[in-house]
Amino acid sequence: MKARTKRRGVALVAGAVAPLMVLTACGGDDGGKKGGKVEISLAHSYTEAQPQHRCGAKVIADEVEKADVGMTVKIFPASQLGADADRIGSVVSGDVDMDIQGASALGAVYEPVATLDAAYAFDDADHLARYAESDASKKLVTSFADETGIQTLGMWSAGMRQFTANKPIRKPSDLKGLRVRFANSPQFLMNAKALGANATEVAYEELFLALQQGTVDAQENPIVNIDAISLDEVQKYISLSSHQANSNLVIIGKVWDELSAEQKKVLQAAVDKAVDQVPGCVDEDEQKTLAKWKKSGSLKVVDDVDVEAFRTQVDSYLRKNFNKEQLAVYEGIRESAK
């Protein structure tokens, strides 16, 4: 699998080449026991308007349908089958077949993979693409598969995470005194400490109300998520800190072993096409959304953030606080930045 560029977005394929090839080889001689008609459930937490659905999950389902190999993909968007933290357990158990997940949620079953969500681990989407092709990435997803039985079929860039608040955030000291919403996962909470933020845990679904009522003062999310839940109505500034790559991994559980070699090939090709399209869709949405905010003034765009000050502070903190396995993953990521 190769990294591909579409518009200004970079499509990423996870380094699961080794386990994927092994499983395909083992399933090549089906003997009539595999490859019957199968409906695969594909879950994610995004709305149907977001690029992760319309350019990602829907493309996967449509491509599989067109191939007509006795396999269909039924999509369950908007956390219908549970929140991220719950769905990963469902994939392991086989109650959910496929999922589109962030690395932090996957850390619940294999801690090292959450390091992909470390603050400033990736410089940008191009860097993430280079890492996805690296030996370090292939080693990580192979270990993930060995530990959990979950295969990684692809990875895409879903934009960089940015801060919003009722004041500009240009340097680490600007976070002092702010209650900043971070997702409830060990890696996100470590990111908060590394960035110098006072983290408050609030569910994504409750974030608008929390900001409106003043339970939290600020938050961080990619632009497409900020727009999806209309946070411009309850925040005044978006500061383009680009402090974390918001990657999605497309994973599959036990149903993989039930597919014929042909079905596996079709499903992989469908994921590849989605991987190719999502980053460009994200980029287009981001540019349109930023233009909309600038025109309306609903969110003032702060584009002179001292990213290097944040990056230097974060790198020092993470290297001191990661365990051995996390540090190995982090160093592999940073090595691919060169």
Residue, then its C-alpha position, 0 to 999 in steps of 0.5 A: m500500500k502506498a501513500r497518495t496525495k489528493r489536492r492538498g490533503v494526504a491520504l494515508v494507508a496504515g502499515a498493516v501490510a504484513p498482517l494483511m498479507v499473512l491473513t490473505a495468504c492463509g485464506g486464499d484456499d477457501g475450500g468453500k468454507k469462507g466467502g459466503k454472503v456477509e453483511i459487515s457493520l461499520a461504525h463511527s462517531y461522525t455525522e453524515a455531513q462530515p468528510q469521515h462519513r461521506c468521503g470515508a465510510k460511504v465510499i467503502a460501502d459503495e465500493v463494496e456494493k459495486a464489486d458484487v462479491g456477496m458482501t455488503v457494508k452497513i454503516f452506523p454513524a454518529s455513535q449509534l453503536g456506542a462511543d469510541a471508548d465502548r466500540i473498541g471493546s465491541v470490535v474485539s468481541g466481534d459485536v461490531d465488525m469494522d470501526i473508524q477510530g482515533a488512536s487514543a481510543l485504540g489505546a484502551v486495548y493496546e496502549p502503544v498505538a495511542t502514542l499516534d495521538a501525542a501532541y506535536a508527534f506529527d508535523d503535518a499530514d505529509h509527515l503522517a503519510r511518511y510514517a505510515e509507510s515506515d518500518a516503525s509504523k508496520k511494526l506498530v500495527t503488526s504488534f497491535a494485530d498480534e495483541t488484539g486480533i484487530q487488523t488495520l486496513g487503512m489510516w487517513s488524515a482528518g485534519m489538525r486539532q486547534f484551540t478555541a476560546n474566548k481569547p487568543i491562544r498564541k503561546p503556552s502561557d495563554l492557557k493558564g487559568l483556562r479550563v480546557r476540555f480534552a477528551n477522556s483518554p490517557q494520551f489526551l490528558m497527557n497532551a494537556k499537561a504537556l501543553g500546559a493546559n488545565a484539562t477538564e473532561v467533557a463528553y464531545e456530545e456535551l461540549f456545546l452546552a458545557l461551553q455555553q454554560g461556562t463549565v469549561d472555557a476552551q476546547e480543542n478539536p479539528i476544524v470539521n468537528i468544531d463546525a459540525i457542532s457549531l462551536d462558533e456560537v459559544q466561542k470567540y477565537i480559533s487559534l491555529s496551534s495545529h497541536q495534534a494530527n487527528s488521524n483515523l484508523v480503519i480497523i476490522g475484527k473477527v469477521w476478517d477471517e470469515l472473508s474469502a480472498e476475493q472479498k478481502k481484496v475488494l474490501q481492502a480496495a474500498v478502504d484504499k479508495a476512501v483513504d485516498q479521498v478523505p484528506g482532500c474532503v477534509d481540506e476542502d471543508e476546512q478551507k470553506t469553514l475558515a472562509k465562512w468564519k472570517k467573513s461572518g466574524s463568528l470565530k476570529v481566526v488567530d494564525d500567529v500562534d508560536v507553534e515552536a514554543f508549544r512544540t519545544q515544551v511538549d517534546s521535553y515533557l513527553r520524552k520525560n513521561f512516556n514509558k519505554e514502549q510509548l517512547a519507542v513509538y514516539e521516536g519512530i514518528r519523529e524519525s520519519a519527520k526527517 
